[in-house]
Amino acid sequence: MHFPRSSATALAAAVCLAAAAGGSVAHAQGGPAVKVTRAALDPSLVTGRGADLGFQEQEAENAPTTGTAFGANREAYSLAAEASGRNAVRLQPGQYVEFTLPKAANAITVRYSLPDAPAGGGITSPLDVSVDGKQRHTMTLTSQYSWLYNQYPFTNDPGADLLHPDWWITECGCVPAATTPAPVVSKPFRPGHAFDEQRLLLGRSYPAGAKVRLSVPAGAAATVVDLLDSQTVAPPHVELLAANVLVFGADPTGRRDSADAIDRAIAFARQKHLKVYIPPGTYQVNRHIVVDDVTVVGAGSWYTVIKGHQTDLPGGAHTGVGFYGKEAADGGSRNVHLSGFAIEGDVRERIDTDQVNGVGGALSDSSVEGLYIHHTKVGLWLDGPMHNLRITGNQIADQIADGINFHTAVTDSVISNNFIRNTGDDGIALWSEKAQDAGNVIDHNTVQTPTLANGIAIYGGADNTVSNNLIADPIREGSALHVGSRFGAEAFAGQLRITDNTTVRAGTFELNWRVGLGAIWFYALEKDIKADIQVTGDNFLDSTYNAAMFVSDWPVKDLYSITNVHFKDVKVDGTGTSVVSARAAGSATFENVQARNVGAVSVNNCGTFHFTPDGSEFRLADQGGNSSWLAPWEVPNTITCDDRPPVTPPPAPGPWQ
């Protein structure tokens, strides 16, 4: 929708649009109505779920603009699919989008997309920021950390030929290297990871009702604005009784490398039993800072920035800025506490063997709190065995791979109240490779727009809990919640609790199978999934395909099954296809599961595709209290198989009466 410049009618139209969309409307000191969202939803739909880090989210498509709103497209490799809520605003030079602050604020975060350079590598372009028509700032936006192309592990070159011509691709339904004549694949092939974000301190606090205008100046690149987060940032934290890194030679201007100075401060602090304090400034660090039995405190993530370049190591590997515990093989680290600073990396390509993560190693009896981690490979990749780590109150954005990954024998640890946006792989993952992750809690986190894979993924493990999270807008080859026996993970054991989570606009198109995934999907690829899995109190909103999927890959569909899964007190509001899609052997129970706005047959039960006279190999048990979606004739195992059912886009979710 296009709004004319400085038009009261435009503001009224924006209010009507917000009201029609069912969003919560707040009034800022008698001014125009302001729509505040969470994951592009009315906050009332996600009360008590997700992270709360004190900022207010406003979607650009709900704000007055002279640009062009676009969206409503969930197809991978499109800008709209990667935008929060699947909508954004495109600004040409001379155009603006204007946000009215819902609360007092002195800081903003702008999520945006710029075009790539023709040969890759990104561009920079200015964006003007004004508040109430004055106090102008200029942000220098960049796409140098955006735009990955082609097949895994991807490339920065938009003109690259197929990285794996011997792989099957859905675009031609063939293996290109084995096809005559060879198919012509359009370039750039599979463009993605299009968005980035940038933060700005406004220099003073502005009251609710102040207008923040983002304008593209003449001569700048066309800019897509997705959203604006606004907040009040507290004054810098000061730690007086501490080893101040400035005393040890650290450079807060960022001109000289400060890694050695920080090492010296850490060694002194350990000897004297002090904390390490990093005051406001930008500190250049181009390698790992190894931490053990030490507390490192910054002035706050808006003030203390640890920033580095990715650097080459012998043998072709790379290193970069990061805080690392010792490796588990060397005994790991303990009693490490990191808080109050930003880690700004320089990772622009995915090399899985590189240790270029924001936080890594093994950290037991430790905590990571209040960090902002940006442009690293993975925000926090922890390799166990390790135990009792608390990761709380962090923001992780624009990663090449995962947001947080507990890899191998991480136990009795907590991931809570973290905000994760625009990862290049799983937002949060427990990966029980070789040894079980056990007794962990993933609670009250928000995961938005993972460009590949899942919001929260559990790969094996025992007695883990996923609760009170908000997961929105996965882009491709994954979904919001995933329970997978894959990647060499140990078998699920004990109980897995998936409780009181909300997913929205979840379920992507799986390129290899050419089917839509569920908002929650269970995948038995390497072992049976037969632990006690309780899915209780979850809300699956506006699912692109089905709400719940049970699947086993075709070569192993007669080997592995999914059993002992129990759904209770669940709400499903809107599916493009079914409530349940079964493409595996096994069983699940359903009690008090309410569903509405279902796009196709409510149970799409294919089982293992043998279509025997005895019915499907997947059985559903009606435990009572379910709404009419679970018809008596579908229980226990009537075959209702439609391999690729047509999709009916559901209406926007609303309050449940």
N, C-alpha and C positions, 0 to 999 in steps of 0.2 A: 504494500500500500504506500502511496506517495502522499506526503503532506507538504503543502506550500509553506514557504518561509514565513516565520513569525505570524502564524495564523491561529487565532483563538479557536476557529473551527477545527483546525488540525488537532489541537489539544483535546477538544471535546470528542473528536473522532477516536483519538487514541484511548480515551477513557471508555468509550462505548465498546471498542475492540477488546479492551481488557475485561470488561464486565461480561461481554459475550463469551469470552474464553473461560469464564468461571474462576478467574483469579481473584485473590484477595486484594482489595483496593484500600489503600491508606491515604489519608489527606494530610499533607504537610503544611501546617499552619495556615489553613484556609486557602491554599493554592490549588493547583490542578491535582486531580487524582493521580496516584502513583501506584504502579503495579510492582509489587515485590514477589519474587518467586523463589522456589527451591527446586533445582533441577527442572526449571521451566514449569513447575506445578504450583498450584495454590498451596501455600504452606500448611493450610489446614488438613490437606490430604496426607501429610507426612509428619504430623505432630509426634514428637518424641523419637523420631528416627533420623539417622544420619548425624553428621558432625555439626557442631555449633562453635565456630571460631570467630563469631562476632561481626561478620560482614553481611551486607545486604546485597542480594543478587537482583539485577534488573536486566531483562532481555531487551536487546536492541529493537526487535520487531514490535515491542509494546511501547516504544518511545517515539515522540514526534521526530520526524526526519524529512529532509529533502532528498534523501537517497531512495533506494528501491529495496523493499523487503522481499525476500524470496525464501523458499523452503518447501516444507511438507514432502520431502523426498528422503527415503531411508535407504536408497540404493548405495552400496559401497562405491568409493571412488568419485563421490560428488561432494561439493562443498556443503550442501544442505545436510547430508548425512552426518557430517562431522560437527555440525553446529549443535550447541546445547538446545534441546527441544526441537531440533531439526529445522530451525529457522534462524535467519540472520538478516543483516542489512548491508547492501553494497553502496559505498560512497564513491562517487567520482570526484575529481578535483572541483572544489567550490561547494561541495555538499557537506551536510552535517547530520548528526543524530544528537539529540539533547535529552539528558536524564535529569530528573528532579530528585534531589536527595531525599530519601524517606526519613533519614535520621542524620544528626550532625555527623560530619566526617572530615577527616584531614588527609585521607589517603584513598587512592582508587587503584583497581586492577582492571586493565582492558584486555579482553580476549579478542583476537583479530586474526585475519589471514591476509597475507600479501602474495602476489604472484611470485613464482620462481624466476630466476634468470633464464634466458632461453637455453643456455647450455648447462643449467643447474648451478648450484652453489648459492642461490638466494640473492636478494637485493635488500637495500635499506631504503626507507622512505619516511618522511616526517608526518606527524599527526599533531595538529594544534589542539590544545586543551584550554578552555577558558571557563571561568566560573562567574555567572551573572554578568557576562559580557566583558570581563576584565580579568586581571591576574592570569595572564596568558602564560602557558608552558608549552614547550614543544617536546614531544616524545619522538625518539628515533626508532621506528619499528623495523623489524628485520624478518626475512624469511630464510635466513642462513641456517636455522635449526629446524626448518620445516621441509616438506616435500621429499618423501621417499617413494621409489618407483619399483615396479617389476616384482619378481618372485623373491621369497625368503632367501637370504637375509637382506634383500633389498639393495638399492643403489641410489646415489644422488644424481645419476645421469639420466635425464628424461629421454635421451636418444638411444639408450642401451638396447641391444637385442636381448632376447630372452636369456635370463641367467641359467635356466635349466630347460633347454629345448627337449630333453628326454623325459620331462614330467608331463603328465596329463594336465590340460588346462580346459576350463569350462568354456572359454570364449569360442573355441572351435569344436569342443567335444572330442578332442583328439590328443595324441602325443605328437607335437609338431615335427620332431626329428624323424618320426616313423611314418610320416604322412606324405603322400605324393599326389598332387603337387604340394609343396610345403605351404601352410597357411600364412597369410599376411596378417600380422598382429599390429594393431594401431599403436602408435607411440604419441605421447608417453604411455607406457603400459602400466595399468593399475596405479595411477597417482593417488597418494594419500598422505596422511599426517600433515594436513594443510594448515592447522591453526597453531598459534603461539599465544603467550600472554606477557604483559609487561606491567610493572607496578610503578606508581608515582606518588610521592609525598607532595601534598599541595602547598605546604609551607605555613599553613594556618588552618584552624578549624572553621568550617562553614556550617550554618544551621540547616536543619531540615527545611526543605523548600528551595534551597539554592539550586541553580541550574548549571549542570556540568555539560558543556557542549564539546563534542569531538568533531573537528573539522579537518577535511583533507585540503591542504593548500594547493594553489595553482602549481602545476608542474610536478606534483607528487603522483605516485602510483595509485590506481584505484584500490580501495581498501575495504575489506569486509569486516564489519564490527559485529561480534556475536553477542557480547554482554559487557556489563560493567558491574564490578563489585566495589562497594564503598564501605568505609569503616573508620572508626576512630582508633588511631594507633597511640598507645601510651608513650610518655616521654622515655628517653633512653634509660635502660637499667644501668646502675652503677654498682660495682662490686669493689668495695674499698679494701677489704682484707683479702687480698688475692695476689697471685703472681701476674702482674700486668704485662702483656706481651710487648708493649712499647718499651718497657725497661730493658728488654732482651733484644731490642733492635728491630722489631717488626715495623713495617712501613704502612701507615694507614692510607697513603695516597695510591697504593697499588703499583707504583713505578718499579719498586724492587721486590724480589721474591722474599716472602716472609716465612717460608717453611722452616728454615733452620732456627729462626728466632722463636717460633712457636714451639719447636722441639725443645729448645733450651728452657722456655718457660714451663713446659710440662715436666721436664726433669727436675727443675728447682721446686715446683709445686709438690711433686711426689716426695721429695726429700723433706720438705718443711710441712707437709700435710696441709697444703693450701689449695684453694681453687685456682684455676687459670681464668683470667678475665681478658676478653678481647673487646676493647672499646669501639665506639663508632668509627667506621672507616671501611675502605675496600682493601683487602689484603690479598696479594697475589700468592697463590700456592699451586704448584704444578705437579704435585705428587701426593702420595698418601701421608697423612699424619697418623702415626701409630699411637694408639691410646690404650692404657692399661692402668687401672687403679687411680683414676684421675677424674676430676670434674672440670669441664670446659664450659664457660658461661660467656655469652655475648651480651650486647646492649639491647638486643631485640632483633628479630630477623629483618626489620626494615632499616636497621642502622649498621649492623655488623655483617659485612659480606665477605665471604671467603671465596675468591674467584680465581680460576686457573685455566690454563691452556692444556689441551690434550697433547702429550709429548710421546715421542717414539722411544721404545726400549729395544735392546738387542734381540734379534730374531723376528722382528716385525710386529711385536705386541706394542701396546700403548699403556700409559698410565695417565693419571690426571688428578684433579683435586678430589679429596675424600678423606674421611675420618674412619680408620680401620682398626678393629681389634686384631689381636694376633690370631693366626690361623689355629683352628681347632687341633690340628696335628701337633702344634707347638704348645698346647695347653690352653689356648684361647685367652681372652682378657676378662677381667672381673672388675666390678665396682667402677664402671665407667658411666659418667653422666654428662650428656651433651644437651645444651639448651641455648635458645635465644640468639641464633645467628642464621644467616643464609649461606647455602652452598650453591654457587653458580658454576656449572661445568661448561665444557666446550665440546660435547659429543655430538657429532653430526652424521655418523654412520653406525650401523649395527654390526659389531664384531663380538660374538658371544664369548670368546675366550678372553676378552679384555676385562681387566678389573678397573673399570672407570665409573664406579658407583659412588653415590653420595656418602653412604655409610656401609661398611662391609666388615668382613672377618667374623669372629665369634665373640659375642658380648654376653656374658652371664651376669646375673645380679646387677643389671644396668638399666639405664633409661635414656631415651631420646625424646626430647620434648621441645615444642615450639620452634622447630626448624622450618625454613623454606628451602626446598631442594628443587633445583631447576636445571634443565639441560645436562643431566648426567645420563648414563645408560639405564641404571636402575636407581631409584631413590634410596632404598635400603635392601641390600642383598646380604643375608646372614647365613653363613655356612656352619651348621652344627657338627658335632654335638655341642649344645649350649642350653641354658635354662634361665628362666626368671628375667626376661627382658620386657620392659614396658615402653611401647612406642605410642606417644600420646600428643595430641594437639599440633601435629605437623601439617604443613601444606606441601604437596608434591605435585609438580606440574611439568608437562612437556618432556616426558622421558622417551628415550628411544625404545626401551623395553619395559619391564615391570615397574610398578610403583613400590611395592614391598613384597619380598619373597623370603619365607622361612624355608630354607633348603636343608633337609636331612637332620633329623633328630633334634629339632628345636622343641623344647618342652616347657610347659607351665608358664607361658608368656602371653602378653596382651598387646593387641593392636587396637587402639581405641581413640575415637574423636579425631581422626585424621581426614583431611580433605585431599582427594586425589583426582587430578583432571588431565586428560590427554596423554595417557600412557600409550606406548607402542606395543604392549603386551598386557598380560593380566594386571589389573589394578592392585589386587592383593592375592597372594597365592601361598598355600601351604603345600610344599612339595616333599613328600616322604620318599625320596630316592635313597635306597639302600637301608634306611632306618626310619622309623616312624616319627613324624611330628605328633606330639600327644599333649593333651591337656591345655591347649591354647584357646584363647578367646579373641574373636574378631567382632568388635562391638561398637555401635554408634559411629561408623565411618560413612563418608560420602564418596562414591566413586562415579565419576562422570566421563563420558565419551572415551572409553578405551578404544583406540583405533584398530586394534587387533586382539583377538582372544576375549577374555572374560572380565567382568567387574571383580568378582571374588571367585576364586577357583580352589577347590580342595582336591589334591591328588594323593589319595591314600591317607593313612594316619588313624589315630585312635582318640576317642573322647574329646573331640574338638567342638567348639561352639561358634556359630555365625549368627549374630543377633543384632537387631535394631539398626541395621544398615540401610542406606538409601543408594540404589544403584540405577544409573540412567544412561541410555543412549549408547550401548555398545555398537560398534560399526560393522565389523565383519569377522566371520569364522569363530564366533564365540557368543556369549550372552551375559546376562547379569550374574547368575549363580550357576556354578558348574561343579559337579561331583564326578570325577573322572578316574578310572583305573587305567592309567597311561603314563608314558614317560618314565617307565621303569619304577613306578612307585610301589611301595609295599602295600599290601592289601588293607582295606578298611577293616577296622576292628573296634570293639566296644560300641559306643554310641556317637553318632554325629547329630548335633542339634542345629537346625536351621530355623531360627525363631524370630518372629516379629520384624522381618525385613520388608522393605518395599522396593519393587522394581518398576520401572516405567520405560516404555518404548523399547523393550528388550526383545531379544530373539533375532538373530541375523541369518542371512542366507549363507549356508555352508557350500562353498564353491565346489568342492569335490563331489559331495553327495547330491548337490543341486536340490536341497530341501531346506526348509526353514527350521531353525532351532527353537526350543522352548525358552521362555524367560528363565526357567530353571531346567537344566538338562543333566541327565545321568548317562554316563558313557562307559560301558564295559568293553574295553578294548584288549586288555592284557590279563585280567582276572575277573572272577565273579565279584559283584558288589552285593554283599550279603550282611554287612553290619546293620545294627539297629539305627535307621535314619528317621528322625522325627522332623517333619516340616510343619511347623505350628505357628499360627497367627500371622502368616505372611500375606502381603497384598501384592498381587501381580496386576499392574495397571497398563492398559494400552499395549498389550503384547503384539508385536508385529506379526508373529505366526501363532504358535500355541503357548499356553502357559507352562506346561510341564511336558518334557520329552524324556522317553526311555529308549536308548539306542545302543546297538552293538554293531560294529563294522561288519560288512558282508562276509569277509573271509572267516570271521570267528563267531558269527551269529549263532551257530549250533554248539559252540564251546562254552560261552559265558552267558550268565544271566544276571538280572537285577532283582533282588528280592528284599523283603523286610523294610519297605519304605512306607511311611505312614503320614498322611496329610490330615491335619485337623485344624479347624477354626481358621480356614483360609478364605480370602476373598479374591475373586478373579473379575476384574472390570475391564472388559474389552479384549478380544483376541481376533487376529486376522483369520485364523483357522479354528483350531480345536482347543478345548481345555486340556485334554490329555492326548498325546501322540505316542504310541507304543510301536517301536521298531526293534524289539528284542524279546527274549523270553524272560519271564519273571512274574512279579506281582506287586501290588500296592494296595493300601487301604485308604479310604476316604471317609471322613467324619466331619459333618458341619462345614462342608466346602460350598460356598455360595458363588455362583457365576452368573454373569449377565453380559449382554452384547457379544455373544459368541458368533463368530463369523461363518462357521461351517459345522459339520457334524461334531458333536461335543466330545466324542471319544473316537479317535482315528486309530483303530487297533489293527495293526498289520502283523503283530507278533514277529516271527522269524520268516515270514513270507512262504510258509509251506501250505497254508490254507487247508488244514486237515479237516475231516468231518467232525472232529472233536472240538473244533474252534481254534482260536488264537492261542499261542504259547504264552501270552501275557494275560494275567487274570486281575480283575479289579474287584475289590470287596467293598460293598456299600455298608458302612458302619452306622448309618443313620444321620439325619439332620441335613442331608445334602439338598440343594435346590434341584430344580427339574432338569439340570444339565445331565445328571447321571440317571438315565432312564433304566427301568428294571430289565428291559430286554438287552441292554448292553453289558449286564453283569451275569456271570463273571467274565466271559471271554468270547463274546460275539465278535466275529470278524466284520469290521466296518472299514476296511482298508481303502484309502484313496492315497496313492503314493505321493502325489503332489497336488493337494487340494487347492482350488482357487482361493485367493486372499480377498477378504472383505475388510477394508480399513475400518476399525472401530471408532465410535465417537470418543471425544475427549472424556477422560474419567471425571467423575464428580462425587459428591458426598454420598455415602451409603445410608439409605434410610432404614 
